Amino acid sequence: MPTVYITRKAHFNAAHRMHNPEQSDSWNAETFGKCNYPNWHGHNYNIEVTLAGEPDPDTGYVMDLGRLKRIMQEAIIEPCDHRNLNLDVDFLQGIIPSAENLVVAFWNQLEPLITEARLVSVRLWETERNATEYRGE
C-alpha cells in the first residue's frame, strides 16, 4: 500500500513574552527586542499537523480528519487560544515560548493521542512569513 500524507490546519491567537529568567533584563531586551516587552505581545498563530499512513481499505482514510480536528482542538487550540502562553498553559510552564519550543511542546501533546497514523510534522506559523517545523527528531 502507498504511504499518504494528510495535513490539518488550525488557528489560534495568543500572547507571550520572550524572556529568559536566567539572564539579565538588559540581555533579554537586547536579545529579544520587542518580543521582550514586559506587558506581552501577541500573534495570530496557524498550526499544521501532518500525518502519514496507508489508507484504510474500508474508509480510504489515513485518519478521519474530523477526529484529527478534535484532537488538535482538545490538545492545542482550547488550552492556548486567547491565552498567555507564559502563564496560562500548563504544558508550557518552564519553557521560553519561542516558536521552536512551541512546536516541540505541541508535538508532545499530540503524539500520544494519534494512534491511527504516524505523526510526521508539526508546523507553526507565528506570522505569515515565519514558520517553524518539528518532525520528532
C-alpha positions in Angstrom: 0.0 0.0 0.0 1.2 3.5 -0.6 2.1 6.0 2.1 -0.2 9.0 2.0 0.3 12.3 3.9 -2.6 14.3 5.3 -2.4 17.7 6.9 -4.9 19.6 9.1 -4.6 23.3 9.7 -6.0 25.3 12.7 -5.7 28.8 14.0 -5.4 30.4 17.5 -4.5 33.7 19.0 -2.2 34.0 22.0 0.1 36.3 23.9 3.6 35.6 25.1 6.8 37.2 26.3 10.2 36.1 25.2 12.2 36.2 28.4 15.0 34.1 29.9 14.9 34.4 33.7 18.5 33.1 33.9 19.7 36.2 32.1 19.7 40.0 32.9 16.9 42.3 31.9 19.4 44.1 29.6 20.4 40.8 28.0 16.7 39.9 27.4 15.9 43.3 26.0 18.9 43.2 23.6 18.3 39.6 22.6 14.5 39.6 22.2 13.8 43.3 21.4 10.0 44.0 21.1 9.3 40.3 21.9 10.5 41.0 25.5 8.1 43.8 26.3 7.0 43.3 30.0 3.3 43.6 29.1 3.4 40.9 26.5 2.7 40.8 22.8 0.6 38.5 20.7 0.4 36.5 17.5 -2.3 35.0 15.2 -0.8 31.5 15.0 -1.5 28.9 12.4 -0.7 25.3 13.2 -0.4 22.5 10.6 -0.2 18.9 11.7 0.8 16.3 9.1 0.3 12.5 9.5 1.4 9.6 7.3 0.0 6.2 6.8 -1.7 3.8 4.4 -5.3 4.5 3.5 -7.7 2.2 5.3 -9.3 -0.3 2.9 -12.7 0.3 4.3 -12.7 4.1 4.5 -9.9 5.3 2.2 -8.7 7.4 5.1 -5.3 7.6 6.6 -7.1 9.1 9.6 -10.5 10.7 9.8 -9.7 14.4 9.5 -12.7 15.2 11.8 -11.0 13.1 14.5 -7.7 14.9 13.9 -9.5 18.2 14.2 -11.0 17.2 17.6 -7.6 16.1 18.9 -5.9 19.3 17.8 -8.8 21.3 19.4 -8.5 19.5 22.7 -4.7 19.2 22.9 -3.6 22.6 21.5 -6.3 25.1 20.5 -8.5 25.0 23.6 -5.6 25.3 26.1 -3.8 28.0 24.0 -6.4 30.2 22.2 -6.7 33.7 23.7 -4.3 32.8 26.5 -1.0 33.9 27.8 1.4 31.1 26.8 3.8 32.0 29.6 1.2 32.0 32.3 -2.0 30.1 31.3 -0.9 26.9 29.6 0.1 24.1 32.0 2.2 22.1 29.5 4.2 25.2 28.5 5.3 26.1 32.0 9.0 26.5 32.4 9.9 27.0 28.7 10.6 30.1 26.8 7.6 30.2 24.3 9.6 30.6 21.1 8.0 29.1 18.0 10.8 26.5 18.1 9.9 25.4 21.7 6.2 25.5 21.0 6.3 23.1 18.1 8.2 20.5 20.2 5.7 21.0 23.1 2.7 20.7 20.7 4.2 17.5 19.2 4.5 16.1 22.7 0.8 16.9 23.3 -0.4 15.4 20.1 1.8 12.3 19.5 0.3 10.1 22.2 -3.3 10.8 21.0 -2.7 9.8 17.4 -3.0 6.1 17.0 -4.3 5.6 13.5 -1.3 7.1 11.7 2.2 8.3 12.2 2.7 11.9 13.3 5.2 13.4 10.7 5.4 17.1 11.5 4.0 20.0 13.4 4.5 23.3 11.7 3.7 26.6 13.4 3.2 29.9 11.6 3.9 32.7 14.0 3.4 35.3 11.3 2.6 34.9 7.6 6.3 35.0 6.9 7.8 32.9 9.8 7.2 29.2 10.3 8.9 26.6 12.5 8.5 22.9 11.9 9.3 19.9 14.2 9.5 16.3 12.8 10.1 14.4 16.1 13.9 14.2 15.6 
